[in-house]
Amino acid sequence: MVYAILSKAIWPLYTAVVMMNYFDQFEEKIVNFNTHFAVEKKELDLVVETFRNAPVYTITESAGSLNSYQYFLYPFKGFSLVSHRLNAFLGRYLAKLVAPETEVIVTIDADGIGVASFVAAELDLPLIIAKPFHYQQNCVEFIQEAGYHRRTMYMPALIQGKKTAIVDCMVSTGGTIAGMVAAIQKIPGTAVTGILCVNNKSNYGSQVDNILGIPYTYLIESKINGEGRVDAHSSHALRLAFWQEIDQKFYALTEDCSAFSKISKQGYRVGSVIVDANTFEILSWGFRRGHLHGEQDALSMLKINFPDWENRQLTLYSTMEPCVYRNNVGHTPCADLIADIPQIRWVIIGSKDTSDYRICGEGIKRLVERGKNIRLIENNQVFRAEDAVEIRQFSIPTTV
């Protein structure tokens, strides 16, 4: 009897202590996330700045396709005291863009070897390098004609029958890539799944999404301007890959947050996290409790803890599609609460609410109609508002 009374008295205290411990662990994870993404953003800023600071030269007696060729010193050529960690950073992001069916990474004996090595290692794939000598091996001979030089190269024929991806440092005139594609296509049964480069230099060509009909992706867009300096910024593909990685990790944190949630009648929990879209700082988080929904809780916490929230660009994450109606009098549907905040441009949702036909798909529809962009984690589907920008930006420098 006494044991039962003590147990009844102690159990709520024990539960509260356990929950406080869970909260402390979650808060610690938030701090670690903020630090990680600040570092990641700083790396990206450094990469772009490295290109902008590259020295520019002009070759007037060219042996290549142009009589006068203006170029900048590629930061990872081996003639700059630039941390090679940044090259590894670029290789990691290029690897994310390689077609999944690719069996071999192919590059040429030039500045792209470094980043191609990182890509091949990241994907655990063989790396084949076209060389200026055949080493008595079966090869396809081809001409590499760049803007400032021309030479004979040899593509190893052992890639026959393989699905290959070409990885290089830069496309400028396109002559090097054209030669590699032509050589690979001469090898029976061999295909090119894509062309991936660190940098697209548009002084001698436009920024395109394919070369010779093959998908072409690059990370940095650059051009030598009229003042003889390099204009550079991250490409659409890099920003997209960057945001997809961020979304996956922040969404995983949102699922952790949902563990604190009250279980709904339909048997699910809901967690929500709000992030500064420029600095990647986690501003608030919430979960379903009582009549309070997860998104509603996170928005309330945001407004209480950050008086400057109206001056920020925000991304909201939620494990479940926001509701479009409430049974409880005095509570606004979460989709409307989110839609009323113009600072929220993107809403990342785990899954549709298939347990309620009145909400399923309607929460997404309402948000899109109110100018929000949606990404659905369960199938990576994106719904864009009509007036949406093409891709999320990040323009404010981050410091750690």
JODACOR-V861890 format. One record per run of one state. SS is the DSSP state (@ for helix, = for strand, . for the rest). FROM is the first residue (numbers start at 0). LEN is the number of residues. If there is no record, write none. Layout:
# JODACOR-V861890
ss:from:len
SS:FROM:LEN
SS:FROM:LEN
This chain:
# JODACOR-V861890
ss:from:len
.:0:1
@:1:51
.:52:3
=:55:4
.:59:9
=:68:4
.:72:11
@:83:14
.:97:6
=:103:5
.:108:4
@:112:11
.:123:2
=:125:6
.:131:7
=:138:7
.:145:4
=:149:7
@:156:3
.:159:3
=:162:9
.:171:3
@:174:11
.:185:5
=:190:11
@:201:3
.:204:5
=:209:2
.:211:2
=:213:11
.:224:5
=:229:5
.:234:1
@:235:23
.:258:12
=:270:6
.:276:5
=:281:6
.:287:1
=:288:1
.:289:2
=:291:1
.:292:1
@:293:12
.:305:3
@:308:3
.:311:2
=:313:7
.:320:13
@:333:6
.:339:4
=:343:8
.:351:10
@:361:8
.:369:3
=:372:4
.:376:4
=:380:3
.:383:17
